[in-house]
Structures are given as structure tokens and as C-alpha cells.
Amino acid sequence: MAGTQRDERDGWMGTFKGGRVDPPTDVHDVTGWDEYWKSRLLESGEERELADQRASDPALPALLGRRGVRTILCVGNGNSEEAAALALHGFDVTVLDLSPVLATYVKLSLAERGHPMRRVPGFRLGEDGVVHFDTPGLIDPALCPPIHASAEFAPRGGGSLSFATGDLSGSAVCAGPYDAIIERRTLQHFRDNDLVAGLEKLIQRLAERGTFVSQEHRAGAGPDFVNPHFAEAWLLAHGFARYDGRQPEAHDSAPRLAYLMNTFG
């Protein structure tokens, strides 16, 4: 990493040692999310690992592969390692977040020579900030984030990871279409008509034969918690087949697939 880049990253780390900030109540509040992530960069590793453990699904990369997915939009990815993991499974992944804070920090970190991802054969960081994995063959799983680790669909070269900043409720940014869209614990914070509008905007970005992955998480709920996923009725009414994680091969030919998860704790 060049000295100026290291100084900039270290400056961020020093600046962001302030107190913890709660998520903004307005999901469209860019400044609020900037402050939230600035306050969390140093303390969110354990929480990220727990969230990624809840989201991890070894069958997901193979499901996406069988459905011919090439491009994936990860919405509200935050500091999750999911987008990087999917790029290391050979997909072209775009991360869309309202706040530019995490994308900026990740790009600065990737520029550092000691970053773990640089050990991946074929790693290439373009001047535009897009990460490419040019290795044509399989990638050692030990070099990849553990989320979605799959013996059935091993990590492989050919994928990429890019970053975009904008409000998912708009149409101009990341217009698509994408073969798959993944949102985890993001839309659930939208309210009433705003939720429906946000869901519609995401589906507009989905390819005609697309896969929509959504995780709704209920903090504090126990294992007896039962509740339909907030988007289930809308998606079924708009022609999606519902996938609950069982018998994945039976859903390979569905024109449009909704993979909906409810987690708790």
C-alpha cells in the first residue's frame, strides 16, 4: 500500500474510534448511515461473523450455478463477507450500499499488500476499484471467507467484486438486470408503502429468469418464532416460486425463484 493510502486508512481508523451509534430510524438517511458505519468499523468484527454464520448456506453457490447465474447484486451488504465469498465462487458481484463509508474502507484495505485477499491467485485490483479474480481454475477454500463454503460448488476464478453507492429506492444506480439479487436484513427496516416500493424497485433490477434471496431477521425471538417472510405474499402474487432451502434441484427450472429465510436470535 502506498504511504498516502495507508495514512488515509489509518486516519479513518483513528477518527472512527468514537462511541457506538445506533442505526438511523430513517433508512434513507445517508449521513446517519455514514456515522453509524464510521462508529462501527473497529468493533463490528464479532457481530459480522455471527451474522454471516446465520446467513451461510453451502447449497446457495451451487443453486445459483445451476440456475445459470452470472451477475449478482448484493444490496445493503454492510460489512458482510458474503459478496467477496460469492465473487470467489466465480460470480460477478456488485455491492450496493447507501453509505460510501464501507466501500471506501474496503478499497483502501485491498490496496494494502498484506490484505488476505491478495493471496488469492489471479487477484487484480483495477484502477476503478473493481476486484478481479483472473485465475481460471479452482481456488483454495482456505483463502476464502467461510460464508457459503461448499464442497459441491468449490471457489473458482473468473469472478469479480465491485462497489456502488446509492439508494435502492432509486432506479438510476445499478439498474441491472442482474441474474440474482441478495438482500439481508435491509428491506425489513422499510415501513408500509416504502417497503413495497423498495421491493418493487429491487425486482425491477432482476433478470427475467432471476433469483431473489432475502433474509428477515428477528432479534430477540426464540426458536418457536413463526412468521411469514414479509415479502412472501407479494412475490408469490407476482409469479415467483417459493424456495425454502429444501430440495434445491427441484427449483432449478423455476422461471423466477424467491429464496426466503427467517432467522432469529
N, C-alpha and C positions, 0 to 999 in steps of 0.2 A: 504494500500500500504506500502510495506517495505520502510524503510528510504532511502536506496540506490536507489530504484526505483523512489521515489518522488524527491530525489535530482537530478537524471538523467533527469527526465521530466522537473523539474524547470530550470535545466541548459539549456535545449533546449529552453525553453521559453525565458530565458534571452539572449541567443545567437541570437535568431531569431527576435529580435526587430529592426533589421536593416531596410534599405529602401526597398521600393517596387521594385521588379524585374519583368521585362516583361517575358512572356513565350519565351523559346528559339525558334529560327527560324528553327532549325534542330530538328525534332520530336524524333530523336534517341539519342539526346544529354543527357546522364544520368546526368552529372554534372550540366548542365543547368537547368534541371528539379529539381534536388536536391536544387539548390539555389533558384529557383522560389518558391518551397513549403516552404522552410525554412523561406523565407521572408513574406509568406502569412499566416502562422498559426495563428497569432494573429489578423488579420484584415479581414479574409475572411468569417466570420460567416454570415453577411448580404447577401453577394453575393451568398453563398451556399444556403441560404434559398430561394432566388429568383430563382436560377437555379433549385432547387428541386420543387418549385411551378410550373415552366414551364413544368417540366418532369412528374409531378404527374398525375397518371391515375388510378382512383379507379377500373376500369374494368380490369387492367392488371393482378393482382393476380388471379382473377377468370379465365381469359383466360388461363393463364399458368397452373392452376389447372385442368381445363377441358382437356387440351392437354396432361395431364399426366406428366408434368414437375416435375422433382425431383432435378436435378443439374443445376445450373446457373453460368455462368462466366460473371462477370461484368468487362469490360475492360476499363482502364483509369478512374476508379471510382473517383479518386481525393479525395476531402473531402465531397463528397455527402453522404447523409444518406440512399441512395437507397438500397445498399447492405444489410445494417443492417435491414432495413424495410422488405426486402424480406425474410431474414433469420427468422425474427419474424413472417412471414406468413407461416413458415413451410418448406421452401426450403433450400437445401444445397448450399450455395453461396460461390464462390471463387472470390476474388478481385485480379485482375492482373494490376499492375502499373509498369511503367518503373523505377520510383524512389522509394526507400525504405523508404523515409522520413515519409510519412503519415502513412504507416503501422506500423512503429516503434513507432510513437507518439500515435497511437490508442491503440496499445498493452500496452504501458506504462500507458495510461489513464485508460484502462479497469482493470488494476491491482489495481487501487485505490479503496478502499472500498466504497467511496461515488459516484462512477460513476453511472449515472441514469440507465444504462442497468442492473446493478446488482440487481435492484429492481424487475426484471422480474423473476417470479417463475421458478425454474429449471435452472437458469443461471449457467453455468460452464465454467471456463476458463482453458483449458488444458495446460500442460507444453509446448506443441508445439505451443501455441499461438492461437489455434483454439477455437472459442467460440461456445458452445453448449447450446441449449435451450431444456432441457430434460422434461419439463412439457408436459404431454400427452394431456391436454385439451386446451381450448381457453385461450388466453392471453388478459388482459385488454388493449384496444386500447390506453388508456391514458398513458400507459407505453412505447408506441412505437413511432418512428418518424412519423410525419404526412404524409410523401410522400406515395402515393398509399393507403391511408386509405380507407377501403372498407367495407361497410355493407354486401355486398354479399359474400365476402370471408374474414372472420374475422381473425385477427392474431391468431396463434396457435403454440403449441410446436412442437418439433421434427426437427427443422431446425438447421443450423449451419452456421458459418461465418469464413472463413479462408482467408489468405493473401499470395500472391505470388509476387515475383519481377522478371521482365524480359521484354524483347522487344516482343511485339505481332507479329512482323515480323519473329521471330524465331519459330521453331517447338517443341523444347525440353521442354519449360516451359508450364504448363497447357495444355498438349496435348489433353485432353478430351478422349472420346467425351462428350459434355455437351448437355443436353436437350434444353437449351436456352442460348443464348449469347446476352448480352446487351452492347452496346457501345453508349455513348452520347458525341457528340462534340469532338470526338477523331480522328476518321478516316478522318474527313473533313479537318484536318490540313496536311494530307499527300498530296503529289503532284504527278500528272501524273502517271507514271508507278508504283511508290511507293504506290500510293493509291490502284491500282488494286491488287498489290501483297499483301498489308496488308489485303484487303478484302478477298482475296483467302485464306490467312493463317487463318483468323478467321473462315471462313466457313469450312475449313478442321477440325476444332475443334468441329464442330456441329454434333450432332447425326443424324442418317438417317431421323428420323422424328423430326426435330428440329424447333425451333422458333428463329428467328433473329430479335432483336429490335435495331433500330438505329435512333438517333435524330441528325438532322442537324440544327444548329442554326446560324442565320444571324444577328449579332449585328448591330443596326442602321437601319435595314429595318423596314418598316411600314406594316400595316395590308393588304395593297394591293400587298405585295410581293408575287409573284407566281413563283415557280421554281421547276422542278422535283428534287426529292431527288437524291443525287449524285450516290447512289448505285442501284437505281430502275432498270435501263435498264439491268445492269449486273445480278441482282438477278432474274429478270423475264426470262432472257435468260438461266438461269441455273435451271429452274424448280420450282422457288418459287412462291407461291400465294401471292398477294399483299393485305395487310390489312391496312385500313386507320382509324381504330377506330370505324367504324360503323358496326352494326350487328355482334358482335363478335361470337355469336353462329354459324353463317353460315360458319365460318372458322375453326371450331373445328377439322374437319376431314382432313384438308389440309395436305398432306404429309410433305411439308416444307412451313413454313409461314414467310413472311417478314413484320414486323410491322414497317413502316417507317413514321417518323414525321419531319415536318419542323416547326421550331419556329423562332420568330423574336423579335426584340426589344433590 
